[in-house]
Structure formats: C-alpha cells, structure tokens
Amino acid sequence: MKVLIIGAHGKVGHLLIGELQSRNIDFVAGLRSQEQIKAYNENNIETQFIDLTASLDNIKDSIEASGADVIVFSAGAGGAGSDLTLQIDLDGAIKTMMVAEAIGIKRYIMVSSIFSDNRSKWDASGIKPYMIAKHYADDHLRGTNLDYTIIHPGGLTDDDGTGKVKLLGSNEMGSIPRVDVAKAIALIIQNSTTIGKEYTFASGDQPAEDVFR
C-alpha cells in the first residue's frame, strides 16, 4: 500500500504524515509548491508536485508519478476566496477522482466537512461557498466506482488529541482536534470495512479504533 496525501501541507494532512509514519505505512506527500517540496525532502519525506488547478492530463501525470494506490484528499483553498474554493475543493477534487478511475486507483478517502449535506446549516456556517463545494464533490464521489470513504469531522481545533470520538446525528454539532482526525484517516486506510461508508464525528468517549472498525 502506498498513500498519496493530496494537501499534505495542510494542518490535517501534515498530521496524517506523522500517523502514517508511526504505522509504517508508505506514503507520498502531495504538495502544491516547490518551496514545500524542498522543505519536506530535507526531512526525508517523499513528495509529489500536484497542482489541482492544472489540466486533467497534468494532474493525471502527477498522480501516476506518485506510484500510489490510495488517495486521501485533504486539500483546501483555506478561505482564499470563492473562486479558488471552486477550483480546489470542487473541481480539483473531482479531477482527482476522474484520474483515479482512469488509472485504476480504487481506494479514495475524502476529508469533507460536517453539515456538507445539510443545506439548512450552510448560511450560518460563514463558509457557504466551501460547504457547497464539499457537498457537490462528495456527491460526485458517491457516483464513482471508487472504493471511497467520506469523513465529516466537526469543528477542527489544535487541541491535544484524545484518541476518542463519537458519531454525530445529522443535526448534531461537536468539535475535534485535528490530530484525532488524522488518526481516524489512518485507521480508515487500514480497514477495508470502511469502504462505501461515511462518518460524521467529533470528540467523544469511544476509542477511535472501535468506531472506525
């Protein structure tokens, strides 16, 4: 198994690197700038340049060059504006799904957002364009032939992880440390029974190993 982390320089993606290293899971960090690549290479981390705003053929070449057979999509425009959100969180995500299908990468894990499927929550979120992008990217993924898992974590914090979570109902809200989201992704990668499932979760009292089993 080799995992391509698209968005490895983001907060969750960066923490996922540590989780995969601790589990001896082979991975490559998908990055969007040469400066990032230089810094990661200096730390002996394998990297692959991926520009999600590039053409489909360009992205195909990048993903093929990574040699990965699992994709984790954890990239995001990071509040850089509605235009870039559409290009990264929606179009960029869908292009990676199209490439995965075309070149035979079956396993695909999407880091989405809580309430991405609950339109009544979008206006109050303060990030409606992001919610819309996530909603339609998730919906596209469900219609592919990929072995997908979609996670919808609650509000993200930089608190210390607890390793414990709880599943949320459609209208429930909660928060969770990013490090626990990274742990959840690592567990999902290692567990094929999570294929075809979606998880909405926040910090709780159940060991993550039990929830994502």
N, C-alpha and C positions, 0 to 999 in steps of 0.2 A: 504494500500500500504506500502511495505517495500522495500527499495532500497539498494542493495549491491553495494558499490563503490569499484570496483577492481582497486587497485592503489591509495588508499585513502591517502597515504603518499606523492604522487607526488604533484607538485605545483597546478595543476588544481584540482585534487582530494581533496586536503586539503581545497581549497577554496570552493569546492562544499559542503563540510560539513557545512560550515557557511551558505550557501544559503539554504540548506535543513532545517537546524535548524530554520532559520528565517521564513520559510514557514510551520513549524510544520509537516514536512514530516519525517516519521520514516525511519531510515537507519541504516546500519551496515558498519563499515569501514573494508574493506578487506585489510589486511596487510601481509607483507612477512617476518617479523622478530619478535621475542619475545620482543626485546627491544622496537620496535614501539608499539606493543600491550600494553606493560606495561605503556608507556607514555600516550597513548590515554585513557586507562582505568582510569588512575589517573585523567583525565579530564572528567570522567563520560561518555565516548563515547563507545558504544557497538562495539566490534571488532570481527573479524573472521580471523584466520590464513589461508592464501591461498598461496601455492607455485605453481606458474604457470609452473615450470619445473618438477613438480611431475607427477605421473601417472594419467591417466584419472580417475581411481577409487578414488584416493586420492583427486583430485580436486572435484569430484562429492560429496564425503563425506563432504568436506569443504563448498561447496555451499549449499547443503541440510541443513547443520547445521546452516547456517545463517538465515534460515527462510524467505528469500527474495522472492519477486515475480517480481522484476525489477532488471536488471543488467545494470550497467554503467561500460563500460570497458575503464579505463583511465590509465592503467598500461603501462609501457615502460621500456626498458633496459637503457634508459638515456645515450646513447652513450658509453656503456660499451664494445662495440665490436660487430663485425658481428655475431659471434656465439651466443652470448646472445640475440642479436636482433632477430635472427631467433627463438630462444627458447621462448622468451617472447611475442614480438609483432606479431609474426605469429603463431607458434604452440600453445603457451599459449592461445592466443585469440581464436583460432579455438577450442581448447579443452573446453573452457568455453561455446562456442556456442553449441557444441555437448552435453555437460552436460545439458544446459538449455533446449534443445529439449527433452532430455531423461527424465527429471524430471518434465517437464511441465511448466517451466518458459517461458512465451511468450514474455514479453517486454524486449528489448535489445537495449541499446544505445551505439554506438561506437564513441569514440573520435579518429578521424583519422587525416589526415593532408591535407593541401592544396596541390594540384598537385599530389596527390597519384594516380590519374587516368590519368595523363598527362606525358607519358614517355619522351617527349621532354624536360622536366624540371628536370629530375632526376639527370643527370650528373652535372648540375650546382648547385644542391642543397647542395652538400658537404656531404649529408647523404643518398647516394643512397641505401645502404642496408636497411635502415629504410623505405624509400619510397617503395621499393619492398615488404617488409614485410607488410606494411599497404595496399598496392594495393591488394595483394592476400588475406589478412584477410578480407578486405571489400568485395571482390568478393565472397568469401565463404559465408559471411553473407547474401548477396543478394539471394543466392540459398537455404537458410534455410526456414523453416516455421515460423520463429520468427517474432514478430511484431517489426521490427527494425527501428531505425533512425540512420543515419550516419552523423556526422558533420565534416566539413573540415575547421577548422579555419585557418586564415592567420598566419603570423609570430607572435609568442607569446611574449608579453612584461610583465613587472611587474609594468607598469604604473597604476595609479588610473583608475577605471572603469568609463565609461560614461553612460552605460546602453543603448547605441545607436549603431546600426550596419548597415551594408549594405550587400546585397547579391552580390557575385562576379561572373563574367563570367569565362569561362574555362581557359582563359589566363591572367586574372587579378590577381594582387597581392595586398596585403594590410597587415596591422598588427592589432593586437587587444590585449588589456590587458587580462591576464588570468582570472581575476575576472569577466570579461564580458562573457568569455567562460563558466565559471561556472554558471553564471546566465542563459545563453542560455540553458544549460543542464537542469537546474531546471524547466525552462518554458516548455521544451520539455517533461519532465517527467509528467507534469501536463496536457498535451494537447494531446489527442489521435489522433487528426487530423494530427499530425506529423508522424504517423506510415507509414512506407514504403517510406519515403522521405529522401532526402539528402540535406544538406545545406552547401554551401561554402560561408564564410562570413568574414568580417573584420570590423573594426570600421567605423562608418558612421553617418548618421543623422536620421535614423529611430529608434524609440523605439523598443527595443528587444521584448517587449510584442506584438507588431504589426507584426513583422517578423515571429515569431515562434507561430503564432496563426493559 
